[in-house]
Amino acid sequence: MFSKLFSIGKDELFRGSVVLFVMFGFYNVLNYIFQMSMARTLGPSDYGVLAALMSFVYLFSIPTEAVQTVVARYTSAFNARREQGKIKDLLIRSLRRSIAFAFLGFILLLACTPFLSSFFSIPAGLVGVTGIILFVLFTIPVTRGIIQGKKRFFALGSSLLIESFLKIIIALTLVIVGLGVYGAMIGVIVGLAFAFVISLFVLRDVVAHTRQTETSSYFTKSNLTVLAAITAVVLLYSTDILFARKFFNPIDAGEFAFISLIGKVIFFSSAAVAKAMLPLSTEGFEQGHKTSRILKKAIAFVMVIALTALVFYLLIPQEIIWIIGLGSDAYLGGAEFLFTMGLAYSFFSIANIIVLYKISINRIGKHAFFLLLFPVIQIILFYLFHETQREFSLALVCSGALFLAYTLAIALKDLLPRPDK
């Protein structure tokens, strides 16, 4: 027994996951403090606006998540071949392209502001301010992707902690002095900007290397599959709050956003395993090793996280909401669908592990584009079932179950035992 425990302790995926799980745990606690302090100081109605804006940020992060995943994969491959100069080239070229896309995205968002403001009942000025975040949101995934690809998991977690800590201090100060939701969004922007500067400092050894130019492009047509797959995942876990704001009154939408945040704890906690898995499976694949065992272990770790949270969500939902709400009774009505939300995000968490694994071994292929059907199915379910918050949450569970079923199907060969083993 002790020998098994010792071997687990030496496992690189386990160690990386533990480091990131602890760091992500502190990160989630800080995010919890941010969300709860905003919920208490802004009130349910304005908090619903902030939650909707943060959902926009999640949507903006679709291409940035793809960028970080692609950059981490290239970095892992270069790292496996000891081509450090190419990592510097990756850093320079990726930052240039990211800044250009951020500018184009900002112009596009400004053009769409009147429509978005009207459709989601959000002040136009807030949509515009949120657009400023694109310039940091599009650049920081480059540096974090390289940090992740080089398996510097502690540094990756530290970058997130610095971002969250500054976000809390600045946002809370500005909200208290009367800037409201504007102050909260400014805090988010400044926190990200400072974390970007810190991540560049972490990569000073990469900057010091002689640049070795890669002849091919890093962002090729084949990487469209990565973008498609990441787009599907981000849309599935982020659009519920936006459509809740459309279908429910401001108070109920704010309550739903709060419960959704608690449910997402499962997804964001499992992200620690996903971030550790990707560079390890990529390196193993590049070196010709079998990597299916990494996938199985990652799924097992995520299931432990999900099942632990679901037990609490089922047995003591009101107590959890009361504690997380810092003693407020404003969100206790969501206790009836907390377990349902947790179940939905458990499905998304396992599916996300499978999608990232397939990306890491360069075998997502055409399946990535089929994954884009599931956010469409989810939106259709939202339109069909939104009479109550519980019904709306069940629609989310159904979309999560369908998404998980499809990802399990495409990973069947990796999960089933092989005759040669």
C-alpha positions in Angstrom: 0.0 0.0 0.0 2.7 2.4 1.0 4.7 1.6 -2.1 1.6 2.5 -4.2 1.2 5.8 -2.4 4.9 6.5 -2.9 4.7 5.8 -6.6 1.7 8.1 -6.9 3.7 10.8 -5.1 6.4 10.5 -7.8 4.0 10.6 -10.7 4.6 13.8 -12.7 0.9 14.3 -13.5 -0.1 13.9 -9.8 2.6 16.3 -8.6 1.8 18.9 -11.2 -1.9 18.5 -10.6 -1.4 18.9 -6.8 0.7 22.0 -7.2 -1.8 23.6 -9.6 -4.8 22.3 -7.5 -3.4 24.0 -4.4 -2.6 27.2 -6.4 -5.9 27.1 -8.2 -7.6 26.5 -4.8 -6.1 29.8 -3.5 -7.0 31.4 -6.8 -10.6 30.2 -6.5 -10.8 31.4 -2.9 -9.6 34.9 -4.1 -12.1 34.8 -6.9 -14.8 33.8 -4.4 -13.8 36.7 -2.2 -14.0 39.0 -5.3 -17.4 37.6 -6.4 -18.9 37.6 -2.9 -17.6 41.1 -2.0 -19.1 42.3 -5.3 -22.4 40.5 -4.6 -22.7 42.1 -1.2 -21.6 45.6 -2.2 -23.4 45.8 -5.5 -26.6 43.9 -4.6 -28.4 41.3 -6.8 -29.4 43.6 -9.6 -26.0 45.2 -10.3 -24.2 41.9 -9.5 -26.3 40.4 -12.3 -24.9 43.0 -14.6 -21.3 42.3 -13.5 -21.9 38.5 -13.9 -23.1 39.1 -17.4 -20.1 41.2 -18.2 -17.8 38.5 -16.8 -19.6 36.1 -19.2 -18.6 38.4 -22.0 -15.0 38.1 -20.7 -15.4 34.3 -20.8 -16.6 34.6 -24.4 -13.7 36.8 -25.3 -11.4 34.1 -23.8 -12.5 31.6 -26.5 -9.6 32.6 -28.8 -7.3 33.3 -25.9 -7.9 29.8 -24.5 -7.1 28.4 -27.9 -3.9 30.6 -28.1 -2.7 29.4 -24.7 -3.4 25.8 -25.6 -1.6 26.0 -29.0 1.3 27.9 -27.4 1.6 25.4 -24.6 1.6 22.5 -27.0 4.4 24.1 -29.2 6.4 25.0 -26.1 6.1 21.4 -24.8 7.3 20.0 -28.2 10.2 22.5 -28.4 11.1 21.8 -24.8 11.1 18.0 -25.5 13.6 18.7 -28.4 15.6 21.2 -26.3 14.9 24.0 -28.9 14.8 26.9 -26.5 15.6 29.5 -29.2 12.4 28.5 -30.9 10.4 29.2 -27.7 11.7 32.8 -27.8 10.6 33.0 -31.5 7.2 31.7 -30.5 6.9 34.3 -27.7 7.7 37.3 -30.0 5.6 36.2 -33.0 2.6 35.2 -30.8 2.6 38.5 -28.9 2.7 40.5 -32.1 -0.3 38.6 -33.6 -2.2 38.7 -30.3 -2.0 42.5 -30.0 -3.2 42.9 -33.6 -6.2 40.7 -33.0 -7.0 42.5 -29.7 -7.2 45.8 -31.6 -9.5 44.3 -34.2 -11.6 42.7 -31.5 -11.9 46.0 -29.7 -13.1 47.8 -32.8 -15.6 45.1 -33.5 -17.0 45.2 -29.9 -17.4 48.9 -30.1 -19.4 48.5 -33.3 -21.6 45.8 -31.7 -22.1 47.7 -28.4 -25.6 49.2 -29.2 -27.0 45.7 -30.0 -25.3 44.0 -27.0 -26.5 46.7 -24.7 -30.1 46.4 -25.8 -30.2 42.6 -26.1 -28.8 41.9 -22.6 -30.0 45.1 -20.9 -26.5 46.3 -20.0 -25.4 50.0 -20.1 -23.4 50.7 -23.3 -20.6 52.4 -21.4 -19.9 49.2 -19.4 -19.8 47.1 -22.6 -17.2 49.6 -24.0 -15.1 49.5 -20.8 -15.2 45.7 -20.9 -13.7 45.9 -24.4 -10.5 47.4 -23.0 -9.8 44.0 -21.3 -9.1 42.5 -24.8 -5.6 44.0 -24.9 -4.5 42.1 -21.9 -6.7 39.1 -22.3 -5.2 38.4 -25.8 -1.6 38.8 -24.7 -1.4 37.1 -21.3 -2.3 33.6 -22.7 1.0 33.7 -24.8 3.2 34.1 -21.7 1.1 31.7 -19.6 1.1 29.2 -22.4 4.9 29.1 -22.5 5.0 28.9 -18.7 2.6 26.0 -18.8 4.4 24.3 -21.7 7.7 24.5 -19.7 5.9 22.8 -16.8 6.5 25.7 -14.4 3.3 25.0 -12.6 4.1 27.0 -9.5 4.9 30.1 -11.6 1.6 29.6 -13.5 -0.4 29.4 -10.4 1.4 32.4 -8.9 0.5 34.6 -11.9 -3.2 33.7 -11.3 -2.9 34.6 -7.6 -1.3 38.0 -8.3 -4.1 38.7 -10.8 -6.9 37.9 -8.3 -5.4 39.6 -5.3 -5.0 42.9 -7.2 -8.4 42.6 -8.7 -10.0 42.3 -5.3 -8.2 45.3 -3.8 -8.7 47.6 -6.7 -12.3 46.6 -7.5 -13.5 46.7 -3.9 -11.9 50.1 -3.3 -13.5 51.6 -6.5 -16.9 50.1 -5.8 -16.9 51.4 -2.2 -16.1 54.9 -3.4 -19.1 54.8 -5.7 -17.9 53.7 -9.1 -20.2 50.6 -9.0 -19.8 48.0 -11.8 -17.4 50.3 -13.6 -15.0 50.1 -10.6 -15.3 46.3 -10.6 -14.4 46.0 -14.2 -11.4 48.4 -13.8 -10.1 46.1 -11.1 -10.3 43.1 -13.4 -8.4 44.9 -16.1 -5.6 46.2 -13.8 -5.2 42.8 -12.2 -4.7 41.1 -15.6 -2.3 43.8 -16.8 0.0 43.5 -13.7 -0.1 39.6 -14.0 1.1 39.9 -17.6 4.1 42.0 -16.6 4.9 39.4 -13.9 4.7 36.5 -16.4 7.1 38.3 -18.7 9.6 38.5 -15.8 9.2 34.8 -15.1 10.2 34.2 -18.8 13.4 36.3 -18.6 15.5 33.2 -19.3 13.5 32.6 -22.5 14.0 36.2 -23.5 17.8 35.9 -22.9 18.1 33.0 -25.4 19.2 33.6 -29.0 16.2 33.6 -31.1 15.9 30.7 -33.5 13.2 31.4 -36.1 10.8 28.7 -37.0 10.2 28.6 -40.8 6.5 27.5 -40.6 3.7 29.5 -39.0 2.6 28.6 -35.5 -1.1 29.4 -36.2 -1.9 27.3 -39.2 -5.2 26.1 -40.6 -4.8 22.9 -38.7 -5.0 24.9 -35.5 -8.5 25.9 -36.4 -9.5 22.6 -34.9 -8.1 23.7 -31.6 -10.0 27.0 -31.8 -13.2 25.1 -32.7 -12.9 22.7 -29.8 -12.0 25.4 -27.2 -14.9 27.5 -28.5 -17.3 24.7 -27.9 -16.1 24.2 -24.3 -16.1 27.9 -23.4 -19.6 28.5 -24.9 -21.0 25.6 -23.0 -19.8 26.7 -19.6 -20.3 30.5 -20.0 -23.6 31.3 -21.8 -26.0 30.1 -19.1 -25.6 33.4 -17.2 -26.1 35.5 -20.3 -29.3 33.7 -21.3 -30.5 33.7 -17.7 -30.3 37.5 -17.8 -32.4 37.4 -21.0 -35.1 35.1 -19.6 -35.3 36.1 -15.9 -35.9 39.3 -14.1 -32.8 41.1 -12.7 -33.1 39.6 -9.2 -33.6 36.0 -10.4 -30.8 36.4 -13.0 -28.5 37.6 -10.2 -29.5 34.6 -8.0 -28.9 32.2 -10.9 -25.5 33.8 -11.6 -24.5 33.2 -8.0 -25.5 29.6 -8.0 -23.8 29.1 -11.4 -20.6 30.5 -9.8 -20.8 27.9 -7.1 -21.4 25.1 -9.6 -18.4 26.3 -11.7 -16.1 25.6 -8.7 -16.0 22.0 -10.0 -15.0 23.1 -13.5 -12.4 25.6 -12.4 -10.9 23.2 -9.8 -10.6 20.5 -12.5 -8.7 23.0 -14.6 -5.7 22.3 -12.4 -5.6 18.7 -13.7 -6.2 19.8 -17.3 -3.3 22.4 -17.2 -0.9 19.8 -15.8 -2.0 17.1 -18.2 -1.6 19.0 -21.5 2.2 19.5 -21.5 2.8 16.0 -20.1 0.8 14.2 -22.7 2.2 16.4 -25.4 5.8 15.6 -24.4 5.0 11.9 -24.1 3.4 12.0 -27.6 6.4 13.9 -29.1 8.8 11.3 -27.6 6.8 8.3 -28.9 5.4 7.2 -25.5 1.9 5.8 -24.9 -0.2 8.6 -23.3 -3.6 7.0 -22.7 -2.7 6.3 -19.1 -2.3 10.0 -18.5 -5.8 10.6 -19.8 -7.2 7.9 -17.5 -5.5 9.3 -14.5 -6.6 12.8 -15.3 -10.3 11.7 -15.6 -9.9 9.8 -12.3 -8.6 13.0 -10.5 -11.4 15.1 -11.9 -14.0 12.5 -10.8 -12.8 12.7 -7.3 -13.0 16.5 -7.3 -16.5 16.4 -8.8 -18.0 13.7 -6.6 -16.6 15.4 -3.4 -18.3 18.7 -4.4 -21.6 17.0 -5.4 -22.0 15.2 -2.1 -21.9 18.6 -0.3 -24.2 20.2 -2.9 -26.7 17.4 -2.4 -26.6 17.2 1.4 -26.2 20.8 2.6 -27.0 23.2 -0.3 -28.5 25.9 1.9 -25.6 25.9 4.3 -23.1 26.1 1.4 -24.9 29.0 -0.2 -25.2 30.8 3.2 -21.5 30.4 3.9 -20.3 31.4 0.5 -22.8 34.3 0.5 -21.1 35.5 3.7 -24.3 35.1 5.7 -26.6 36.7 3.2 -30.1 35.2 2.7 -30.5 36.8 -0.7 -29.4 33.7 -2.7 -30.9 30.8 -0.6 -33.7 30.3 -3.2 -31.1 28.7 -5.4 -30.6 25.8 -3.1 -33.1 23.7 -5.0 -31.0 23.6 -8.1 -27.4 23.8 -6.7 -26.8 20.1 -7.1 -28.2 20.2 -10.7 -25.7 23.0 -11.6 -22.9 21.0 -10.0 -23.8 17.9 -12.0 -23.8 19.9 -15.2 -20.3 21.3 -14.6 -19.1 17.9 -13.6 -20.0 16.6 -17.0 -18.3 19.6 -18.6 -15.2 19.1 -16.5 -14.7 15.5 -17.6 -15.4 16.3 -21.3 -12.9 19.2 -21.1 -10.2 16.8 -20.0 -10.9 14.5 -23.0 -11.0 17.5 -25.5 -7.6 18.8 -24.2 -6.1 15.4 -24.3 -7.1 14.9 -27.9 -5.6 18.3 -28.7 -2.4 17.5 -26.9 -1.7 14.4 -29.0 -2.9 16.3 -32.2 -5.9 14.0 -32.8 -8.9 16.2 -32.3 -9.4 16.4 -36.1 -12.8 16.8 -37.6 -14.5 16.0 -34.3 -13.7 19.6 -33.2 -16.2 21.0 -35.6 -18.9 18.6 -34.5 -18.3 19.8 -31.0 -19.6 23.2 -32.1 -23.1 21.7 -32.5 -23.4 21.2 -28.7 -23.5 25.0 -27.8 -26.3 25.3 -30.4 -28.2 22.4 -28.8 -27.7 24.1 -25.4 -29.1 27.4 -26.6 -32.1 25.6 -28.1 -32.7 23.8 -24.8 -32.5 27.2 -23.0 -35.2 28.6 -25.2 -37.4 25.6 -24.8 -37.0 25.2 -21.0 -36.8 28.5 -19.0 -40.1 28.7 -17.1 -38.2 28.3 -13.8 -34.5 28.4 -12.7 -34.6 24.7 -11.9 -35.9 23.9 -15.4 -33.3 26.1 -16.9 -30.6 24.3 -14.9 -31.9 20.9 -16.1 -31.5 22.1 -19.6 -27.8 22.8 -18.8 -27.5 19.2 -17.4 -28.9 17.7 -20.6 -26.5 19.7 -22.8 -23.6 18.6 -20.5 -24.6 15.0 -20.6 -24.8 15.0 -24.4 -21.4 16.7 -24.7 -19.8 14.2 -22.3 -21.3 11.3 -24.2 -19.9 12.5 -27.5 -16.4 13.1 -26.1 -16.4 9.7 -24.4 -17.2 8.2 -27.8 -14.3 9.9 -29.5 -12.0 8.8 -26.7 -13.1 5.2 -26.5 -9.9 3.8 -28.1 -7.9 5.7 -25.5 -10.0 4.6 -22.5 -10.5 0.9 -23.3 -7.7 -1.6 -22.3 -5.6 -2.7 -25.3 -4.7 -6.3 -26.0 -0.9 -5.5 -26.0 -1.0 -4.1 -22.5 
